[in-house]
Amino acid sequence: MKTRRHDATTNRRLNRRAFVGGSAAGLALPTFLRGPRSALAATELDFVVWNFAVDIVQDNIDIFEQTYPDVSVTLSDTAWPQFHETMVNRFQSNTPTDVAYNGGNWLEEFAAAGWVVPLEDHFDWVTGYKDNVLGFAWQDMIYNDKVYGLPYYADTITFMYNAQVLEDAGISAPPETWEEVTEQSKALQANGMQSPFAYEFANTLPNVSEAFASMVFGRGGELIDEDKNPLWTDPESPAAQQLKWLVDARNADILAILPHETDIVRAMNSGQHAFTVMFNYNLAALNNAATSPLAGQFKLALMPGETHECYGFAKFYNMTQMAVDRGKEAIDATGQFIQYFAGEVDGSYPVAKRWAVEQGLGFGQLPLFEDPDVKAAYGEWVDFDLWREQLDLARARRQAIWYGIWSESFHPLIGQALAGEIDADQALEDAATAWNDLKDRVQG
């Protein structure tokens, strides 16, 4: 989907001349990227996102354009499962793309290919945000010791449960380990619930490997070591143990597989399941009284496992090499855009705050934790202090250039193991083979 609007923004942290380092007028765009236009026409930017709440994205663009009438933004969106493939195709075909969403899965791949560029090489204000961004979020935006983005949102993948269902079954507290998840699930099955754990899985969902990593982190584990070697080859590793838990849970009918988070929200609100692990913003949807029949029953628990850690991440705004190749006018306009969408504007973070208040999206900008509107909105659906405790236990994942590509082969292996086509050991072995093959191809 592609749309074009002309409206948008509010004020910003710096005045325009100081922000861009002088006038941005007078630089013509390359004709092979843009059609003929007058020297006074707006600088055009192409912005690419995955298709979450695109109406809000477009409205934020409209507001931005009202304050920056010399910048015009064209929005394109694609389905989340196809985002990686779509972006690779855009970059390889030089389809105009100036700024885009990205995430840790693909930053190293896109940066190593030269498709996206470090923001700090072009804007001296970027590194000043480090002390105002969650540590795991900042780490997720770093490649080769340079920061490539600022957060669209930053959050965790967390463990959620239906507290009322547990209380009705005589269970006094949520599970603290995966063994307790099994025990409580069996108790719920004995009480009439067929499959207590709702598991989001589809071969093409990028977040399958992210959710798996979060569960592994709860056990105190990691997926790869500092030399980018797979750790799941050890059968006693937290990663190997977690995959075996998933397979055993599926074989015991504890696990119900649903293809998308929206399916899980609906199913849990019908009382079919008690536990799940998903992006944390889904707890807001579960407890939304306007749409969820069982709103108020769902709670956050620390990720089960020995350490209760979880996966923390940032999804962020990248500037592309294509924007840089267009020259100073496009660079400055992209900087204005990213500064407004992710940065501080008159002492606030308007876009990140809007996502938090209206959609329950997490945020990387530390000042928002003290924003009364954010705290009030979050208090409607989550224990704010417990959420902060889980955030303090969150950490970013170790990355590799080939991680996103590898994950596309890992997901079907999980699916085969859950379907009983191969056992967990075979899935782990094949995942290691795929990882090492890619590592050899990239590193030589």
Summary of the structure (lengths in Angstrom):
residues: 444
radius of gyration: 22.5
end to end distance: 39.0
largest distance: 73.2
contacts: 1529
relative contact order: 0.17
helix: 45%
strand: 18%
